[in-house]
Amino acid sequence: HNGRPTHWLAFDFKVKVDPKKAKNNEPHKFEDVGWFSKDSMPGPAEAHSQLPFFLKKYAERLWK
């Protein structure tokens, strides 16, 4: 960032959310927020680079 090396950390949480109450509180950072079933996940161009790793690591626990 600005010519300096950086790194980031990700903390993963599984929570129950009421989709009717969820909203994008950072519209300057995210154009859209969506809900997806495991069969309709975004493709690689639309998804975060770590999504495939996350899905593989947590697959057994995500779809319960």
C-alpha positions as CSV (number, residue, x, y, z in Angstrom):
1,H,0.0,0.0,0.0
2,N,1.5,3.3,-1.0
3,G,4.7,1.5,-2.0
4,R,5.0,-0.4,1.3
5,P,4.6,-4.1,1.8
6,T,1.5,-5.1,3.7
7,H,-0.3,-8.2,4.9
8,W,-3.8,-8.9,6.2
9,L,-5.5,-11.2,8.7
10,A,-8.9,-12.8,8.3
11,F,-11.0,-14.1,11.1
12,D,-13.8,-16.4,10.1
13,F,-17.1,-16.6,11.9
14,K,-20.2,-18.6,11.2
15,V,-23.3,-16.7,12.4
16,K,-27.0,-16.8,11.8
17,V,-28.2,-13.6,10.1
18,D,-31.6,-12.3,9.3
19,P,-31.2,-11.3,5.6
20,K,-34.0,-8.7,5.9
21,K,-31.9,-6.9,8.6
22,A,-28.5,-7.1,6.9
23,K,-27.2,-4.0,5.1
24,N,-24.0,-2.7,3.6
25,N,-22.6,-0.2,6.1
26,E,-19.6,0.5,3.9
27,P,-21.0,1.3,0.4
28,H,-17.7,3.1,-0.4
29,K,-15.9,-0.2,-0.1
30,F,-18.5,-2.7,-1.4
31,E,-20.8,-2.3,-4.3
32,D,-23.1,-5.1,-3.3
33,V,-23.8,-7.7,-0.7
34,G,-25.5,-10.9,-1.6
35,W,-26.8,-14.2,-0.3
36,F,-25.8,-17.4,-2.1
37,S,-26.5,-21.1,-1.7
38,K,-23.6,-23.5,-2.1
39,D,-24.8,-24.2,-5.6
40,S,-24.9,-20.6,-6.7
41,M,-21.7,-19.1,-5.3
42,P,-20.0,-16.3,-7.3
43,G,-17.3,-17.3,-9.8
44,P,-13.6,-16.6,-9.2
45,A,-13.8,-13.1,-10.9
46,E,-16.5,-11.9,-8.4
47,A,-15.3,-13.7,-5.3
48,H,-12.5,-12.9,-2.7
49,S,-9.2,-14.7,-3.6
50,Q,-9.4,-16.7,-0.4
51,L,-13.0,-18.0,-0.9
52,P,-12.0,-21.3,-2.4
53,F,-9.6,-22.0,0.5
54,F,-12.2,-21.0,3.0
55,L,-14.9,-23.2,1.4
56,K,-12.6,-26.2,1.2
57,K,-11.4,-25.8,4.8
58,Y,-14.9,-25.4,6.3
59,A,-17.1,-27.4,3.9
60,E,-18.2,-29.9,6.5
61,R,-19.4,-27.2,8.9
62,L,-20.8,-24.6,6.5
63,W,-23.7,-26.4,5.0
64,K,-25.3,-27.7,8.2
